[in-house]
Amino acid sequence: MFRDRLNALDPSLLDHVETQTSYPDRRSLLALHAAVADRLGEFTYLEIGSHKGGSLQALVADERCRRIVSVDPRPERQPDDSLGPGGFATYPNNSTQEMLDLLAAVPGADMTKLETIELGTDEITPTDLERPDVCFIDGEHTHAAVLRDARFCREVLGGRGVVAFHDFSTVAGAIREFMHESRRARGYLLRDQVWVVEFGVPTLLTDSRVANQLKRPGWMWRPLNAVGAVPLLLRVNRLRKRLRRA
Ligand SMILES: C[S@@+](CC[C@H](N)C(=O)[O-])C[C@H]1O[C@@H](n2cnc3c(N)ncnc32)[C@H](O)[C@@H]1O
């Protein structure tokens, strides 16, 4: 039942706990979840910025997600580039305990696999963590913090895995800088605001659930050089045609 709903990218899987993701975002996150789970059989997940646990609720309920680490220092207020220069976002009563209580009430939740860390990535040594397969970045929405979180994820992945970013429009500058310095990564945008970066793994775009969420079908970032980028764009287009025929 859970598996059928996940495969159908049923956004109501994310109805149990409040989340700041739109419905298209939810479908994209479920598509990544489903594709990674099917490919790896079981997988581990690291999230930076969890608030009430909205983006964790399908993961606690899926037995194929073996381990979850939630990194969130729970500041009283945080700078936020979407609110203009000097803007701050506040998350009233933002607490790890509230998140744990809400997630524990999700049908099928296994809370034993969830570890919470009330620190920022600037206070954690990446090698202290078990290597995750997937990271999701949705913490402080500033250029500096997103770049720091992305570099942290790249290191903790050890050259193999997937990093997804939320709120692409707000943090696009940091993502662009990260892509330029991550020379072996490929990236693409899923609806509505989810940027995905893949390191050293076959692309998830061979999974039609992910490919169908592409915001700009046929468009992929591969910052090798101008020559390297062209075959990749063509390859994605060929992939789209194959998926359309299937
Ligand atoms: C947009 S909310 C996360 C929403 C959640 N991912 C969801 O979809 O429901 C942002 C969260 O980032 C956390 N945060 C703030 N500064 C942070 C930092 N430096 N590192 C990690 N998380 C941070 C806040 O405490 C807040 O819980």
The ligand as an SDF file (V2000), in Angstrom:
LIG
                    3D

 27 29  0  0  0  0  0  0  0  0999 V2000
   12.3520   25.7110    5.5320 C   0  0  0  0  0  0  0  0  0  0  0  0
   12.5390   24.9620    7.1040 S   0  0  0  0  0  0  0  0  0  0  0  0
   12.7030   23.2680    6.6850 C   0  0  0  0  0  0  0  0  0  0  0  0
   11.4470   22.6980    6.1580 C   0  0  0  0  0  0  0  0  0  0  0  0
   11.4010   21.1860    6.0020 C   0  0  0  0  0  0  0  0  0  0  0  0
   12.5130   20.6880    5.2270 N   0  0  0  0  0  0  0  0  0  0  0  0
   10.0960   20.8140    5.3630 C   0  0  0  0  0  0  0  0  0  0  0  0
   10.0670   20.5530    4.1550 O   0  0  0  0  0  0  0  0  0  0  0  0
    9.0970   20.7770    6.0590 O   0  0  0  0  0  0  0  0  0  0  0  0
   14.1140   25.4890    7.5240 C   0  0  0  0  0  0  0  0  0  0  0  0
   14.7350   24.8050    8.7280 C   0  0  0  0  0  0  0  0  0  0  0  0
   16.1330   25.0990    8.6770 O   0  0  0  0  0  0  0  0  0  0  0  0
   16.6050   25.1690    9.9750 C   0  0  0  0  0  0  0  0  0  0  0  0
   17.8960   25.8790   10.0040 N   0  0  0  0  0  0  0  0  0  0  0  0
   18.1740   27.1770   10.2510 C   0  0  0  0  0  0  0  0  0  0  0  0
   19.4890   27.4190   10.1960 N   0  0  0  0  0  0  0  0  0  0  0  0
   20.0600   26.2220    9.8760 C   0  0  0  0  0  0  0  0  0  0  0  0
   21.3900   25.7970    9.6800 C   0  0  0  0  0  0  0  0  0  0  0  0
   22.4140   26.6450    9.7860 N   0  0  0  0  0  0  0  0  0  0  0  0
   21.6220   24.4980    9.3830 N   0  0  0  0  0  0  0  0  0  0  0  0
   20.5890   23.6180    9.2750 C   0  0  0  0  0  0  0  0  0  0  0  0
   19.3030   23.9670    9.4550 N   0  0  0  0  0  0  0  0  0  0  0  0
   19.0410   25.2460    9.7550 C   0  0  0  0  0  0  0  0  0  0  0  0
   15.4960   25.8690   10.7500 C   0  0  0  0  0  0  0  0  0  0  0  0
   15.5940   25.5680   12.1330 O   0  0  0  0  0  0  0  0  0  0  0  0
   14.2620   25.2790   10.0880 C   0  0  0  0  0  0  0  0  0  0  0  0
   13.8080   24.1770   10.8480 O   0  0  0  0  0  0  0  0  0  0  0  0
  1  2  1  0
  2  3  1  0
  2 10  1  0
  3  4  1  0
  4  5  1  0
  5  6  1  0
  5  7  1  0
  7  8  2  0
  7  9  1  0
 10 11  1  0
 11 12  1  0
 11 26  1  0
 12 13  1  0
 13 14  1  0
 13 24  1  0
 14 15  1  0
 14 23  1  0
 15 16  2  0
 16 17  1  0
 17 18  1  0
 17 23  2  0
 18 19  1  0
 18 20  2  0
 20 21  1  0
 21 22  2  0
 22 23  1  0
 24 25  1  0
 24 26  1  0
 26 27  1  0
M  CHG  2   2   1   9  -1
M  END
$$$$
